Amino acid sequence: MRADARRNRERILQHAASVLSSAGPGASMEEIAQAVGVGIGTLYRHFPDKTALVDAVGAHTLDEFAGVIAALIDQPSPGGDVIALLNRYLERAATDAALRFALSAAPREEASLVHTALDASADDLQRLIARDIERGLLRADVDAAAFRAVCAAIVLSMDAPLPEGSWRAVAEVVREGLRPSRPGLR
């Protein structure tokens, strides 16, 4: 891809994320093209439909989180890397409707950009999990798939018809459930 096309694509992704975050899933391709300042044809050259655009927005954000995971590998969090990652992810998702929308609307095929981004960070995520288990900060039966399922479940509670912020209570229960059992407790 040419450098100018790559810059255009990056700009489109940033603006699309912003539009989807504020307007939600109802945002049209025309609204996104207008926000980016490109013609609708340019938008469609990069993304054949809204599903492809949403998939790319989600993958772009997950690529950012791969950087967060790498930083945690280099500088462990005293309270646990997995809990720190969960907290950062949830705080981002709570304020980023584009991320929530992208993950919920992303194609389910293994070839989607979201799945590719998840796969790319899976080994590093598993390293964080193994390190926290070894440090006694995380249950021994947690793995990358379980962590992702937990994240998805909490994110779903953010858009449910529940009182605003109730996802925080769900997250606290999940955080407690991720910790190893303490003697005398079941």
C-alpha positions as CSV (number, residue, x, y, z in Angstrom):
1,M,0.0,0.0,0.0
2,R,1.3,3.4,-0.9
3,A,2.3,5.8,1.9
4,D,-0.5,8.3,1.1
5,A,-3.1,5.5,1.0
6,R,-1.8,4.1,4.3
7,R,-2.1,7.6,5.9
8,N,-5.6,8.0,4.4
9,R,-6.7,4.6,5.8
10,E,-5.3,5.5,9.2
11,R,-7.2,8.8,9.2
12,I,-10.4,7.1,8.2
13,L,-10.0,4.6,11.0
14,Q,-9.5,7.3,13.6
15,H,-12.5,9.4,12.4
16,A,-14.7,6.3,12.0
17,A,-14.0,5.3,15.5
18,S,-14.9,8.8,16.7
19,V,-18.1,8.9,14.7
20,L,-19.1,5.4,15.7
21,S,-18.4,6.2,19.4
22,S,-20.7,9.2,19.4
23,A,-23.4,8.1,16.9
24,G,-23.2,4.4,17.6
25,P,-24.1,1.7,15.1
26,G,-26.6,3.8,13.3
27,A,-23.8,6.0,11.8
28,S,-23.9,5.8,8.0
29,M,-20.9,5.5,5.7
30,E,-21.8,8.9,4.4
31,E,-21.6,10.5,7.9
32,I,-18.2,8.8,8.4
33,A,-16.9,10.0,5.0
34,Q,-18.0,13.5,5.8
35,A,-16.3,13.4,9.2
36,V,-13.1,12.2,7.6
37,G,-13.3,14.8,4.9
38,V,-13.1,12.2,2.0
39,G,-15.6,11.3,-0.7
40,I,-17.8,8.3,-0.2
41,G,-15.9,6.6,-3.1
42,T,-12.6,6.9,-1.2
43,L,-14.2,5.4,1.9
44,Y,-15.6,2.5,-0.1
45,R,-12.2,2.0,-1.8
46,H,-10.7,1.3,1.6
47,F,-13.7,-0.5,3.1
48,P,-16.2,-2.3,0.8
49,D,-19.0,-2.0,3.5
50,K,-19.7,-0.9,7.0
51,T,-19.0,-4.4,8.4
52,A,-15.5,-4.2,7.0
53,L,-15.0,-0.7,8.4
54,V,-16.3,-1.8,11.8
55,D,-14.0,-4.8,11.8
56,A,-11.0,-2.6,11.0
57,V,-11.9,-0.1,13.7
58,G,-12.1,-3.0,16.3
59,A,-8.8,-4.5,15.1
60,H,-7.1,-1.1,15.3
61,T,-8.1,-0.7,18.9
62,L,-7.1,-4.3,19.7
63,D,-3.7,-3.5,18.2
64,E,-3.4,-0.7,20.7
65,F,-4.1,-3.1,23.5
66,A,-1.4,-5.4,22.2
67,G,0.9,-2.5,23.0
68,V,-0.6,-2.3,26.5
69,I,0.0,-6.1,27.0
70,A,3.6,-5.7,25.8
71,A,4.2,-2.9,28.3
72,L,2.8,-5.0,31.1
73,I,5.1,-7.8,30.2
74,D,8.1,-5.4,30.5
75,Q,6.9,-3.7,33.7
76,P,4.7,-6.0,35.8
77,S,1.9,-4.4,37.9
78,P,2.2,-5.1,41.6
79,G,-1.5,-5.8,41.9
80,G,-1.5,-8.2,38.9
81,D,-1.1,-7.8,35.2
82,V,-4.3,-9.4,34.2
83,I,-6.4,-7.3,36.6
84,A,-4.6,-4.2,35.4
85,L,-5.3,-5.1,31.8
86,L,-8.9,-5.9,32.5
87,N,-9.3,-2.5,34.3
88,R,-7.8,-0.6,31.3
89,Y,-9.8,-2.5,28.8
90,L,-13.1,-1.9,30.6
91,E,-12.4,1.8,31.2
92,R,-11.7,2.2,27.5
93,A,-14.8,0.2,26.5
94,A,-17.0,2.1,28.9
95,T,-16.2,5.4,27.1
96,D,-15.7,4.0,23.6
97,A,-18.9,2.9,22.0
98,A,-17.0,2.3,18.8
99,L,-14.9,-0.4,20.5
100,R,-18.1,-2.0,22.0
101,F,-19.8,-1.9,18.6
102,A,-16.8,-3.2,16.7
103,L,-16.4,-6.2,19.0
104,S,-20.1,-7.0,19.0
105,A,-20.6,-6.5,15.3
106,A,-17.3,-7.9,14.0
107,P,-17.6,-10.8,11.6
108,R,-17.5,-14.2,13.3
109,E,-15.3,-15.6,10.7
110,E,-11.7,-16.5,11.7
111,A,-10.4,-14.4,8.9
112,S,-11.8,-11.1,10.3
113,L,-9.3,-8.4,11.3
114,V,-10.6,-8.5,14.9
115,H,-9.9,-12.2,15.1
116,T,-6.4,-11.7,13.6
117,A,-5.7,-9.0,16.1
118,L,-6.9,-11.2,19.0
119,D,-4.7,-14.1,17.7
120,A,-1.7,-11.8,17.4
121,S,-1.7,-10.9,21.1
122,A,-2.8,-14.3,22.4
123,D,0.7,-15.6,23.3
124,D,1.6,-12.4,25.2
125,L,-1.7,-12.4,27.0
126,Q,-1.1,-16.0,28.0
127,R,2.3,-15.0,29.3
128,L,0.7,-12.4,31.5
129,I,-1.8,-14.9,32.8
130,A,0.8,-17.5,33.5
131,R,2.9,-15.0,35.4
132,D,0.0,-13.9,37.6
133,I,-0.9,-17.5,38.3
134,E,2.7,-18.1,39.3
135,R,2.7,-15.0,41.5
136,G,-0.5,-16.3,43.2
137,L,-2.6,-13.4,42.0
138,L,-4.8,-15.3,39.6
139,R,-6.8,-18.6,39.7
140,A,-4.9,-21.5,38.1
141,D,-7.7,-22.3,35.6
142,V,-7.7,-18.9,33.9
143,D,-6.4,-18.8,30.3
144,A,-6.6,-16.3,27.4
145,A,-9.9,-17.6,26.2
146,A,-11.5,-17.3,29.6
147,F,-10.1,-13.8,30.0
148,R,-11.6,-12.7,26.6
149,A,-14.9,-14.3,27.5
150,V,-15.0,-12.4,30.8
151,C,-14.2,-9.1,29.0
152,A,-16.9,-9.7,26.4
153,A,-19.5,-10.5,29.1
154,I,-18.8,-7.4,31.0
155,V,-18.8,-5.2,27.9
156,L,-22.2,-6.6,27.0
157,S,-23.5,-5.4,30.3
158,M,-22.4,-1.8,29.4
159,D,-25.1,-1.5,26.7
160,A,-27.8,-3.5,28.4
161,P,-30.9,-1.8,29.7
162,L,-29.3,-1.6,33.2
163,P,-28.7,1.5,35.3
164,E,-25.7,3.5,34.0
165,G,-22.4,2.2,35.5
166,S,-23.9,-1.0,36.8
167,W,-21.2,-2.9,34.7
168,R,-18.8,-1.8,37.4
169,A,-20.5,-4.1,39.9
170,V,-20.3,-6.9,37.4
171,A,-16.6,-6.2,36.9
172,E,-15.9,-6.2,40.6
173,V,-17.6,-9.6,41.0
174,V,-15.5,-10.9,38.0
175,R,-12.3,-9.5,39.4
176,E,-12.9,-11.2,42.7
177,G,-13.7,-14.4,40.8
178,L,-10.4,-14.3,38.9
179,R,-8.4,-14.2,42.2
180,P,-7.4,-17.5,43.7
181,S,-9.5,-19.0,46.5
182,R,-8.4,-18.0,50.0
183,P,-8.2,-20.6,52.7
184,G,-11.5,-21.0,54.6
185,L,-13.5,-19.6,51.7
186,R,-15.3,-21.5,49.0
